[in-house]
Amino acid sequence: MINVEQYDRPDTLKEALELLAKEGAVALAGGTSMSLAKNPSWNSIVDLSDIEEIQTIEEDDEFITIGAMVTMTEIFRHPGNMPCSISAAARAVSSTPIRNMTTVGGSLARSVYWNDLPVALLSLGASVGLASAHERRRISIDELYTSHPSKVLKSGEIITDVKVELGKYKTNFIKLARTHVDYALLNVCASLEVKGNVIANARISVGGAVNMARLVIPAGELLSGQQYSDDLFIKAGETAAESIEYRSDFRVNREYQKAVTAKLVTRSLRDAWNNCECNETDGE
Ligand SMILES: Cc1cc2nc3c(=O)[nH]c(=O)nc-3n(C[C@H](O)[C@H](O)[C@H](O)COP(=O)(O)OP(=O)(O)OC[C@H]3O[C@@H](n4cnc5c(N)ncnc54)[C@H](O)[C@@H]3O)c2cc1C
């Protein structure tokens, strides 16, 4: 933050949005990546830490709404109906100090290959609340992730919350990393909307092996409208492995990325179908 001359810590969202409307202003959330940032065009920091209205987790019969300033630790400690893949993704983030600081809004907006939470939110078809001094709007996470979120957010606009429909999907999240605190080699989340023995809709997302969390649409389409069968889950894993544009990763080669994607997509689908616990894995 080399040219920053102003620091504000407003109490209300309205005040924060007015400050963010000024040229060169930038939002500060958990600070886990902002503390290393060197963008010379930023001249003022708007710290979102004191804004209570974006720090809550609220649920009703249909939806859970998670404020942008909720941390990863607060997500997996939430005593209510947090979808298990969201809890697992939050728990999978690095170490306790990082989980205590990293926020929902920061994870979504930063959006680098290792961000765990966006993978779960994409699979669950979350919607994202956005606000600027001029407008409030809600978009699907698919729209936020059509390209990097920084290109989708308008000037002065911030993420205020994410909203997820409760009970719609059987869901499962798996993170593969070399150690518990390492960045993901691969994240997978499978969410299945099941009607009787039929998969009405399937949303499969990946992270870690790609530049930014993304849906694997061909694998989801293969399953949607089909009767359950394990062979179909194996085929969906193979389809996912073939349809991903992998990032190069000094830790693993392309053959490994493909093989492990096929295997973990299939496993995540099986575990979602069988309502299994979400787990980290060592790839075995
Ligand atoms: C050592 C280390 C290991 C990590 N490991 C992991 C990991 O394994 N998995 C993982 O998912 N993450 C991990 N992280 C965290 C991740 O890299 C990012 O730093 C984090 O997601 C940023 O969240 P934050 O709340 O700290 O945001 P900040 O650092 O405060 O902000 C990040 C960016 O998001 C913008 N922003 C923040 N909030 C909003 C908002 N509400 N609306 C719009 N824009 C906003 C900021 O302006 C900034 O550009 C790790 C971080 C560190 C330091």
PDBQT file of the ligand as one rigid body, heavy atoms in Angstrom, charges set to zero:
ROOT
HETATM    1  C1  LIG A 301      -0.268 -17.554   4.257  1.00  0.00    +0.000 C 
HETATM    2  C2  LIG A 301      -1.662 -17.509   3.647  1.00  0.00    +0.000 A 
HETATM    3  C3  LIG A 301      -2.257 -18.702   3.275  1.00  0.00    +0.000 A 
HETATM    4  C4  LIG A 301      -3.550 -18.689   2.742  1.00  0.00    +0.000 A 
HETATM    5  N1  LIG A 301      -4.121 -19.861   2.364  1.00  0.00    +0.000 NA
HETATM    6  C5  LIG A 301      -5.365 -19.863   1.862  1.00  0.00    +0.000 A 
HETATM    7  C6  LIG A 301      -5.994 -21.082   1.453  1.00  0.00    +0.000 A 
HETATM    8  O1  LIG A 301      -5.448 -22.157   1.557  1.00  0.00    +0.000 OA
HETATM    9  N2  LIG A 301      -7.251 -20.991   0.962  1.00  0.00    +0.000 N 
HETATM   10  C7  LIG A 301      -7.937 -19.807   0.824  1.00  0.00    +0.000 A 
HETATM   11  O2  LIG A 301      -9.076 -19.810   0.374  1.00  0.00    +0.000 OA
HETATM   12  N3  LIG A 301      -7.360 -18.649   1.202  1.00  0.00    +0.000 NA
HETATM   13  C8  LIG A 301      -6.105 -18.651   1.717  1.00  0.00    +0.000 A 
HETATM   14  N4  LIG A 301      -5.532 -17.480   2.094  1.00  0.00    +0.000 N 
HETATM   15  C9  LIG A 301      -6.333 -16.244   1.987  1.00  0.00    +0.000 C 
HETATM   16  C10 LIG A 301      -6.365 -15.704   0.548  1.00  0.00    +0.000 C 
HETATM   17  O3  LIG A 301      -5.131 -15.841  -0.091  1.00  0.00    +0.000 OA
HETATM   18  C11 LIG A 301      -6.739 -14.219   0.526  1.00  0.00    +0.000 C 
HETATM   19  O4  LIG A 301      -5.706 -13.512   1.192  1.00  0.00    +0.000 OA
HETATM   20  C12 LIG A 301      -8.073 -13.963   1.206  1.00  0.00    +0.000 C 
HETATM   21  O5  LIG A 301      -9.075 -14.689   0.528  1.00  0.00    +0.000 OA
HETATM   22  C13 LIG A 301      -8.436 -12.489   1.191  1.00  0.00    +0.000 C 
HETATM   23  O6  LIG A 301      -9.490 -12.304   2.101  1.00  0.00    +0.000 OA
HETATM   24  P1  LIG A 301      -9.430 -11.093   3.121  1.00  0.00    +0.000 P 
HETATM   25  O7  LIG A 301     -10.721 -11.066   3.851  1.00  0.00    +0.000 OA
HETATM   26  O8  LIG A 301      -8.204 -11.153   3.958  1.00  0.00    +0.000 OA
HETATM   27  O9  LIG A 301      -9.385  -9.861   2.114  1.00  0.00    +0.000 OA
HETATM   28  P2  LIG A 301      -8.389  -8.607   1.995  1.00  0.00    +0.000 P 
HETATM   29  O10 LIG A 301      -6.978  -9.057   1.945  1.00  0.00    +0.000 OA
HETATM   30  O11 LIG A 301      -8.754  -7.565   2.981  1.00  0.00    +0.000 OA
HETATM   31  O12 LIG A 301      -8.844  -8.107   0.546  1.00  0.00    +0.000 OA
HETATM   32  C14 LIG A 301      -8.549  -8.865  -0.626  1.00  0.00    +0.000 C 
HETATM   33  C15 LIG A 301      -9.128  -8.145  -1.848  1.00  0.00    +0.000 C 
HETATM   34  O13 LIG A 301     -10.534  -8.247  -1.823  1.00  0.00    +0.000 OA
HETATM   35  C16 LIG A 301     -11.130  -6.939  -1.830  1.00  0.00    +0.000 C 
HETATM   36  N5  LIG A 301     -12.296  -7.035  -0.944  1.00  0.00    +0.000 N 
HETATM   37  C17 LIG A 301     -12.317  -7.417   0.353  1.00  0.00    +0.000 A 
HETATM   38  N6  LIG A 301     -13.581  -7.460   0.804  1.00  0.00    +0.000 NA
HETATM   39  C18 LIG A 301     -14.370  -7.097  -0.230  1.00  0.00    +0.000 A 
HETATM   40  C19 LIG A 301     -15.783  -6.957  -0.396  1.00  0.00    +0.000 A 
HETATM   41  N7  LIG A 301     -16.651  -7.202   0.606  1.00  0.00    +0.000 N 
HETATM   42  N8  LIG A 301     -16.251  -6.575  -1.610  1.00  0.00    +0.000 NA
HETATM   43  C20 LIG A 301     -15.398  -6.328  -2.635  1.00  0.00    +0.000 A 
HETATM   44  N9  LIG A 301     -14.061  -6.443  -2.536  1.00  0.00    +0.000 NA
HETATM   45  C21 LIG A 301     -13.557  -6.824  -1.350  1.00  0.00    +0.000 A 
HETATM   46  C22 LIG A 301     -10.055  -5.991  -1.303  1.00  0.00    +0.000 C 
HETATM   47  O14 LIG A 301     -10.245  -4.673  -1.770  1.00  0.00    +0.000 OA
HETATM   48  C23 LIG A 301      -8.806  -6.655  -1.904  1.00  0.00    +0.000 C 
HETATM   49  O15 LIG A 301      -8.655  -6.277  -3.249  1.00  0.00    +0.000 OA
HETATM   50  C24 LIG A 301      -4.243 -17.459   2.600  1.00  0.00    +0.000 A 
HETATM   51  C25 LIG A 301      -3.635 -16.256   2.987  1.00  0.00    +0.000 A 
HETATM   52  C26 LIG A 301      -2.361 -16.278   3.506  1.00  0.00    +0.000 A 
HETATM   53  C27 LIG A 301      -1.713 -14.967   3.922  1.00  0.00    +0.000 C 
ENDROOT
TORSDOF 0
